[in-house]
Amino acid sequence: MSSRPHALVIPFPAQGHVIPFLALSHSLVEQGFQITFVNTEFNHDRVVAVLSDKSGDARGIHMVSIPDGLAPGEDRNK
């Protein structure tokens, strides 16, 4: 069992909320936290693609996705 504190981060599932919560998560990692970052499948794929372009940027953050209940082509802006 890890002695590091662990935070579960769940942003509101809109892009404008995900980025600030990722910044918060990185700050917490710098303070010694282990982070589990939960995102919708739709946003998860986009975030992971961006983070994979930055070497080591997701270090200390465990990314997890959950379904948002919408079909792949369904409008998420309603």
Backbone hydrogen bonds in HBPLUS format (Angstrom, degrees):
<---DONOR---> <-ACCEPTOR-->    atom                        ^
c    i                          cat <-CA-CA->   ^        H-A-AA   ^      H-
h    n   atom  resd res      DA  || num        DHA   H-A  angle D-A-AA Bond
n    s   type  num  typ     dist DA aas  dist angle  dist       angle   num
A0034-GLN N   A0005-PRO O   2.82 MM  29  6.18 157.4  1.87 156.7 164.5     1
A0007-ALA N   A0034-GLN O   2.90 MM  27  6.37 157.0  1.96 163.5 170.8     2
A0036-THR N   A0007-ALA O   2.98 MM  29  6.36 159.4  2.02 162.5 166.5     3
A0009-VAL N   A0036-THR O   2.85 MM  27  6.12 167.3  1.86 159.1 163.5     4
A0038-VAL N   A0009-VAL O   2.88 MM  29  6.16 167.0  1.90 169.9 174.3     5
A0014-ALA N   A0012-PHE O   2.68 MM   2  5.77 140.7  1.83 113.2 100.3     6
A0017-HIS N   A0014-ALA O   2.86 MM   3  5.53 159.9  1.90 125.0 131.7     7
A0018-VAL N   A0014-ALA O   3.18 MM   4  6.41 146.9  2.30 149.3 158.7     8
A0021-PHE N   A0017-HIS O   3.29 MM   4  6.38 156.2  2.35 143.9 150.7     9
A0022-LEU N   A0018-VAL O   2.89 MM   4  6.15 142.9  2.03 149.7 160.9    10
A0023-ALA N   A0019-ILE O   3.02 MM   4  6.33 155.2  2.08 150.6 157.2    11
A0024-LEU N   A0020-PRO O   2.93 MM   4  6.23 155.7  1.99 145.5 152.1    12
A0025-SER N   A0021-PHE O   2.89 MM   4  6.05 154.1  1.95 139.3 146.8    13
A0026-HIS N   A0022-LEU O   2.90 MM   4  6.21 156.7  1.95 151.5 156.7    14
A0027-SER N   A0023-ALA O   3.04 MM   4  6.33 155.4  2.10 146.6 153.3    15
A0028-LEU N   A0024-LEU O   2.92 MM   4  6.25 153.9  1.99 151.2 158.5    16
A0029-VAL N   A0025-SER O   2.92 MM   4  6.21 153.2  1.99 149.5 157.0    17
A0030-GLU N   A0026-HIS O   3.05 MM   4  6.33 154.8  2.11 146.2 152.4    18
A0031-GLN N   A0028-LEU O   2.99 MM   3  4.99 134.2  2.21  95.5 108.9    19
A0033-PHE N   A0028-LEU O   2.96 MM   5  5.35 163.0  1.99 144.1 139.4    20
A0032-GLY N   A0029-VAL O   2.93 MM   3  5.09 161.2  1.97 110.3 114.2    21
A0035-ILE N   A0060-GLY O   3.25 MM  25  6.40 167.6  2.27 166.9 167.5    22
A0062-HIS N   A0035-ILE O   2.77 MM  27  6.03 177.4  1.78 156.2 155.9    23
A0037-PHE N   A0062-HIS O   2.81 MM  25  5.99 158.4  1.85 150.4 157.9    24
A0064-VAL N   A0037-PHE O   2.86 MM  27  5.97 162.9  1.89 162.1 158.5    25
A0039-ASN N   A0064-VAL O   2.89 MM  25  6.28 149.9  1.98 153.0 162.7    26
A0066-ILE N   A0039-ASN O   2.87 MM  27  6.26 142.9  2.00 150.7 161.6    27
A0044-HIS N   A0040-THR O   2.72 MM   4  5.74 158.0  1.76 159.2 167.1    28
A0041-GLU N   A0066-ILE O   2.90 MM  25  5.61 129.8  2.16 147.4 147.1    29
A0045-ASP N   A0041-GLU O   3.27 MM   4  6.33 168.2  2.28 150.6 149.8    30
A0047-VAL N   A0043-ASN O   2.91 MM   4  6.14 162.2  1.94 159.8 165.0    31
A0048-VAL N   A0044-HIS O   2.88 MM   4  6.02 172.4  1.89 162.2 164.1    32
A0049-ALA N   A0045-ASP O   3.13 MM   4  6.15 152.3  2.21 136.8 144.2    33
A0050-VAL N   A0046-ARG O   3.19 MM   4  6.44 154.4  2.25 143.7 149.7    34
A0051-LEU N   A0047-VAL O   2.91 MM   4  6.17 166.3  1.93 157.0 161.0    35
A0052-SER N   A0048-VAL O   2.88 MM   4  5.95 146.4  2.00 145.7 154.0    36
A0053-ASP N   A0050-VAL O   3.14 MM   3  5.44 144.3  2.28 103.7 113.7    37
A0054-LYS N   A0051-LEU O   3.08 MM   3  5.30 148.9  2.18 104.1 113.3    38
A0057-ASP N   A0054-LYS O   3.12 MM   3  5.48 169.4  2.13 134.0 132.5    39
A0059-ARG N   A0056-GLY O   3.16 MM   3  5.35 165.3  2.18 114.1 116.5    40
A0061-ILE N   A0058-ALA O   2.91 MM   3  5.36 158.8  1.96 141.4 141.4    41
A0074-GLU N   A0071-ALA O   3.02 MM   3  5.22 158.3  2.07 114.6 121.6    42
